[in-house]
């Protein structure tokens, strides 16, 4: 199954993340299917992220699931999540996945 997850880059105390489509069995910083954008949580100028929304929409259309953090990031950026993901927060997504 494909998951939309963050891959960590940067140095100690200065994180930088890339949003990727990855196999759920891959390690956090492992093999990537496709890069979908980036996220800089410490950016001072206000531009904290850039997303390829058309490709994210494609991955949702073929059944990819976002991680909890990615779902929250997409929601905060104003991205319109698919109907099956709208009613849950990122933490609830993780709990539902573990109980299944």
N, C-alpha and C positions, 0 to 999 in steps of 0.2 A: 504494500500500500504506500502511496506517495503522501508525504506530509510537507507542509510549508513550515519551515523552521528557520531560526536564526543561527548563523555560524559566526563565532566570535573571532575578531581580529584585534589589532591594537596592542598596546603594551600594558603593563601593570598599572592599575588605577586610571587608565585611559582607554575604556572599551570602545570598540567600533564593530558593528554587526552587518552582515550581509543576509538578506532574505533569500532563501533558496528553496527549490523543490528538491526533496531528497527522499530516498527510500527510508522507511521508518526504522529499518534494521541498521542503517549506517550510523557511525559515531557522530557526535555533535559537530566535529570539525572534519568529517569524512567526505566521501565522494558525493558530488553534487550532480543532479540531473540538469538543472537550469538555474541561473542566477536571476532573481526577480527584482532586485533593488538593494538599498542599503539603509541603515539606521545609525545615527550618531547621537546617543543620548546626552552627550555633554556639549553639543554645539551651542555656541554663544550667540550666533547671528540669527537664530530662529529657524534656519533650514536644517531640520533634524533628520529628514528622511526623503528618499526619492523612490517611487515604486513604479513598476511597469504594470499598470492596471489591466491592460488588455491580456497580458500573459497570466496574471493572477486569475482573471476571470476564466481563462482557458483551463487552468488547472482545477479550479472549482467545478467546472463543467464536466471534467472527466473523473470527478470523485475524490480529489485530494482534500485532506483535512488539515486545517491550520493548527499549530500548537496554541496553547492558551495565550502565550505572550504575543504571538503573531496576530491572533484574533483581536486582542485588545489594541494592538498597534494599528491594525486596519480600521477598527471602529473609531479610534481617536483621529485618524487621518481623514475621516469622512468617507471612506470606502463603503459601498453598499454591499454588505455580506449577503450570501445566499439565504433564503428563507429558513433553511434547516439549522442555521447557525445564529440567527438573530436573537433568539430568546435566551441564550445562555451566555454567561461571561466566560472568560478564559479559564478561571479556576473550576467552574462547573464542567466545562468541556473535559478537563483532565480527570475529574472525579468520575464522570460518566464513562470515559474510556477505560479507566481502571476497573470499574465494576462490571463491564461487559465481558 
